[in-house]
Amino acid sequence: MAIRFVTAGESHGPGLTAILEGIPAGLELRREEIDRDLARRQLGHGRGGRMKIERDQVRVSAGLRHGRTLGSPLALHVDNLDYRNWEERMNPWPVETAVEEVHLPRPGHADLPGLLKYGHSDVRNVLERASARETAARVAVGAVCRALLRELGVEVRSHVVQIGSVRAAVPEELAVEDFEGVDESPVRCLDEEAGAAMVAEIDRARKANESLGGVFEVRAWGLVPGLGSHVSWDSRLDGRLAQAIMSIQAMKGVAIGDAFDVAGRVGSQAHDEIFWSQERGYWRATNRAGGLEGGMTNGEPLIVRGAMKPLPTLTRPLRSVDVVTKEPAQALRERTDSCTVPAAGVVGEAMVAVVLADAYLEKFGGDHLDDLRGALEAYKKRIGWRR
Ligand SMILES: Cc1cc2nc3c(=O)[nH]c(=O)nc-3n(C[C@H](O)[C@H](O)[C@H](O)COP(=O)(O)O)c2cc1C
């Protein structure tokens, strides 16, 4: 991998940190752009009280000087403002007061397997890290990768296509410009009518003490053909994207292009015929493959979807067992969102941006942004790529 990153931090601890390695020198970063993505991750109808407390902003403590990357690892931090309410319970150091342990694992969460695996008695020692608060750090990393991709002519966007039983109508072709107002929609949905129905579905679910899942879609434009490779299982870009999306908390499925729909069609209706013209070079009239063939980009827009399960923390908890007494009990009632598909889409964008930036750096290399640009231009010339 050309890019590596690791995050650290607990949901109610002092904050989240990401170390990102592999970004070339000379890339301009704008704090407000990273903060904008962090704010987008906090939005969406169906969020709980926590997001009213947090005002996520990035702090950079390494790898950047006067707004330009140095080529050294970037250290990105997002503080947890809520830590002030948890200082005793989540202090990294011993505290005087006795802190009550949590003994009621939630079905569908990391609580029970994590407790068994790590030998804890307190479920909080697992849930704090399993929480998707961690995705704030990923979004900061994704914003850096997005800045790199923009320099290479690549744009990444997302929208929500399903919440609960409500599905949006999705046009076959979407341009970057079509996504302009998407963050103004309370559910980040491009189909206004479906968006309103999604809001109503979330309200109904919340009233019934239920949570909801759904599906988001990430698209990327401006990709050159040949990112990723067919030659080995772990160099296939479809596999790398699937892993990146599946690594997001609560994702239970990934689809590339028409995916599950295509599985039920005949071959002639499943693929994208190849055309060539003087002005455009190679082009396709359809994009059923979602921009990937043989584990490589084919020059068409990338289309990836993530299917999210309903959130496991419920305001009317499911049955569980007290891990100390082994008596039947109701699962922990922790403060929770009721639907976070809109936010998950923003995290999906970040993860796709990481994979694509990695694929560009792997193919074109470069310690300075200009080296990367130069190698990209030389490749485009060799293959006669005009877009
Ligand atoms: C953006 C985002 C926010 C989330 N918020 C919550 C939440 O408030 N409550 C909850 O129970 N799960 C939430 N989750 C999902 C859990 O973190 C996830 O279900 C849990 O870590 C178990 O992992 P698994 O579902 O992948 O098996 C959220 C996920 C994402 C992507």
The ligand as a Tripos MOL2 file, in Angstrom:
@<TRIPOS>MOLECULE
LIG
   31    33     1     0     0
SMALL
NO_CHARGES

@<TRIPOS>ATOM
      1 C1        -21.7430    7.1390   11.2140 C.3       1 LIG1
      2 C2        -22.1670    6.0040   12.0940 C.ar      1 LIG1
      3 C3        -22.8110    6.2750   13.3000 C.ar      1 LIG1
      4 C4        -23.2150    5.2300   14.1360 C.ar      1 LIG1
      5 N1        -23.9050    5.5410   15.2830 N.ar      1 LIG1
      6 C5        -24.3790    4.5170   16.0500 C.ar      1 LIG1
      7 C6        -25.1740    4.7850   17.1930 C.ar      1 LIG1
      8 O1        -25.4610    5.9370   17.5500 O.2       1 LIG1
      9 N2        -25.6490    3.7210   17.8890 N.ar      1 LIG1
     10 C7        -25.3620    2.4280   17.5570 C.ar      1 LIG1
     11 O2        -25.8010    1.5140   18.2140 O.2       1 LIG1
     12 N3        -24.6030    2.1540   16.4870 N.ar      1 LIG1
     13 C8        -24.0900    3.1530   15.7340 C.ar      1 LIG1
     14 N4        -23.3370    2.8440   14.6190 N.ar      1 LIG1
     15 C9        -23.0740    1.4330   14.2790 C.3       1 LIG1
     16 C10       -22.1690    0.7110   15.2630 C.3       1 LIG1
     17 O3        -20.9680    1.4230   15.4870 O.3       1 LIG1
     18 C11       -21.8750   -0.7150   14.7570 C.3       1 LIG1
     19 O4        -23.0730   -1.3620   14.4740 O.3       1 LIG1
     20 C12       -21.1070   -1.5150   15.8150 C.3       1 LIG1
     21 O5        -19.8090   -0.9630   15.9470 O.3       1 LIG1
     22 C13       -20.9970   -3.0210   15.5170 C.3       1 LIG1
     23 O6        -20.3220   -3.2540   14.3210 O.3       1 LIG1
     24 P1        -21.0340   -4.0330   13.1050 P.3       1 LIG1
     25 O7        -22.4220   -3.4830   13.0050 O.co2     1 LIG1
     26 O8        -20.2090   -3.6680   11.9020 O.co2     1 LIG1
     27 O9        -21.0280   -5.4870   13.3960 O.co2     1 LIG1
     28 C14       -22.9340    3.8780   13.7690 C.ar      1 LIG1
     29 C15       -22.2660    3.6220   12.5640 C.ar      1 LIG1
     30 C16       -21.8900    4.6630   11.7230 C.ar      1 LIG1
     31 C17       -21.1910    4.3670   10.4290 C.3       1 LIG1
@<TRIPOS>BOND
     1     1     2 1
     2     2     3 ar
     3     2    30 ar
     4     3     4 ar
     5     4     5 ar
     6     4    28 ar
     7     5     6 ar
     8     6     7 ar
     9     6    13 1
    10     7     8 2
    11     7     9 ar
    12     9    10 ar
    13    10    11 2
    14    10    12 ar
    15    12    13 ar
    16    13    14 ar
    17    14    15 1
    18    14    28 ar
    19    15    16 1
    20    16    17 1
    21    16    18 1
    22    18    19 1
    23    18    20 1
    24    20    21 1
    25    20    22 1
    26    22    23 1
    27    23    24 1
    28    24    25 2
    29    24    26 1
    30    24    27 1
    31    28    29 ar
    32    29    30 ar
    33    30    31 1
@<TRIPOS>SUBSTRUCTURE
     1 LIG1         1 GROUP 0 **** ****
